Amino acid sequence: MNKYFANKGFYRNVGNVMIPIAIQSFINSLSGLIDIIMASRFHAVSAVSTALQIDALVQGIAFGIAAGINIFVVQYYGAKDFKNMKKSFGLSMTAVSFNALFWLGLSLGMNTNLLKLFIDNESVVAMAYDYLKFSCFAFICSSVTMSFNFAYHSVQKAYIPLIISIFVVASHVALNYFLMIFLNLGVRGAGISMLLTQVLNVSSYAIYSFATHQPFVGPLPEMFSFDLTFVKKVFKRVTPLVINETFFGLGNSLFIVAYGSLGKVVMDSYYIGNQIVNVFFTVVNAMSDAATSMIGYELGKHNYEEAENEVNYFLGIAFILAVAVIGTIMMFAPNIVQLFHVESEKAFNLSVDIIRVLSVKIAFRLFNVIVFASLRAGGDSKYLTLLDSSILWGVGLSLTYFMIYLLGVKDIVLVILLGQSEQLVRLFLGIKRVKSKKWIRKLV
C-alpha cells in the first residue's frame, strides 16, 4: 500500500503543476456552462450543444496531435535540447492548423447537412447552424491555443495559461451577455462571441510567449525548419494518437446520435447534465496533464524507476479524488440543475439522474487517465489506441446501440450506466500494460 503514497516533495510538485491546470480547466468549463445557461434563455440548449459537437471533433483530433507532439517537446526539454524543442512546437502548430482548416471547410461546405447527422429536428438544426457559421472560423485559433497550452505544461509553467484563461473567459462571458442578451442576437451572438474570444485567446498566448522568450519559441525560421526526416520521426509516434482521438471523437459523436433518437427532451437533459459533469472533469484533465508532464520529464532524464514510482503515486491520488468527486456530485446535483431554465419537472429529474450516473464515468476516468498518461509519456501510442478508441467502439458504443436500436431501451440513464462497462475493461487491460513496463522507453 505504501507504494501509492509519496513524500511531501512529490505532492508539492504535483500541486504546482496540477492546481493551475485544474483551475484553468474549471474556468474554461464554467465558461461553457454559462454558455448553456444563457442558451437556455432562448430554448437553444440542444442547438448550441449540437453545434459544439463539431467543435468537439476538431478539438479532439487537435488534442491527439498536440498531445502526441508534446511528448517530444517535454522530452527535449528534459534533455535540454531547445533547438528540437522549438521545431516540435512549430510542427504542432502547423499540424493542428491543417486539421482546423479541414473542419472549417467541411462545416461551411456541408451547411446544415453536417448537423443533421446529430439530431432530426429542423428548428434545432437551423439554430445550430446560426451558431456554427460564425464559430467555425475560431477552429484554427482554438487549436493553436491548445499547442501553446501543452507547451507551457511541458515547461511546468501552468500558471501562465491560467492567467490568460481568467482574462479570456471573463471577456467571453461579457461578450456573450452583450451580443446574446443586450443586442438580442441570441444563438448567432454566441457564435460571434466564440470567434472573437478565440482570436483574443491565441493573440494573448503568442504575444506573451515571444515577449518573454519562452524556451519553445524563437525566430520563425528556427521553429518551422523541420524537414521530412524530423516530421517522419515525430509522426511515427503521433499518428496512432491522432487516429485514436479521431475515432474516439467520432465514437462520442455517435453516442450523441443514438441519444438523439430518444427525443429533444432527453437531449436537453443530457446536454445539461453532461455540461455540468464537464466542470468536474477538470480534475481528470488536470490529473492527465500533470501526470504526462511529470512522468515524461523523468523519462527524458532516463530516470525510469522514478517514472514508474510516479505512476503509482498518481494512482493513489486518483483514488482519493474519485471518492471526493462522486460524493460531491451525488449530494449537490439537484442544486446545480436549478441554475438552468428547465421547462418541466420530468426534464429536471432526468438531468439530475444523468449527472449522478455520469459521476461513475468520472471516477473510472481518473484511474484510466493515469494509465493513458504513462503510455503517452513513453510513446506507447499503439496500445493506447487499443485501450481508448477500440474499447469505446467495441464495448461502449456497441452496447449502447444494441440497447437503444435492438432492445428498444428508452431509459437513457440505464443506457449510460451499462455503457460504463467499457471503463472497467479499459482499466483492467491498462493496469496490466503498466505493470508489464513495456511503456518505459526513451524517445529522444
C-alpha angles and dihedrals in degrees: 000000000000090000089073094059125071136192123276092262092064093050090047090055091046090051092050091054103030104041097058089045091049093049091047092048090046091052091049091048090047088054089055090047091053089050090057093044090053091044089053088064087065094040086246103125093118092042097054092038092051091052089049089059087074090050089049090055091050093047093043093058091041088053091055091050097043095041092047096050089042088067085071094041092056096041092048087050090052089049091046091237097143096167094063090038089062092046090051091052091048090051090050093055092046095049097047090048092056090050091050092049090054093054092043090057092044093050094051096037097051093041110188093346092083091055093047088068089071104044136011099222119109097203092049092048092049092052091045091055090050085063098038098050088067103029094052089072087064093063094093094047095048092046094052088046088059090057090052090048094054092045092055091048089052092057089043095244096126091148091074096062087044093057092045091048093054090053095043097045092049088052091048094053091047092049091047092053093045096047102033101038111014094043090030093227091141116187092359089057090053090055093049090047091053091052095048092045094053092048088053090046099054092040090055092052094047096047094047095043096052094038092055095040097236113199094246095056132062141130109349094238088057094048095047099037094103114136130208093268091056092046092050091049092052098041092048084073098029101050096072089051092050091048089048095051091044093054091039090054093045089048092053089049090053089054086058091050090053094046089046090063088066092068143261096287090055091047093049089051092046094049091049092048094044093049091052092048089050087066089060090045086072086085090055093048092048092049091050095050094044093049094047092048097046098040092044091050091055091048089051088056090046091244092142098161092051090049089054092048091051091057089060092046091053091049088056090053090047092058093053093046093047092057092046095049095048092048093049095048095046091051103042104031096106093048092052095049089055088072090072130076093245110182101211142021089242092057091045094053091044091053091051092050092048092051092051095049091046089057086073088059091053092051094052092041091057089063095039095053089058088056090046092047091052094049092043093049091052095044093246088145100147093060089043088058090053092050097046118032098015093056091042090057097035098045116010101036096038092050092047094052091044091054097044103037104027104029094032094228109175098180104100092189091059091045093052093045096052090042089064089076085092088069091058093050091047093050094049094051093040096054089047090055093048091052090052089063090217089129093062104100143131116244103179 
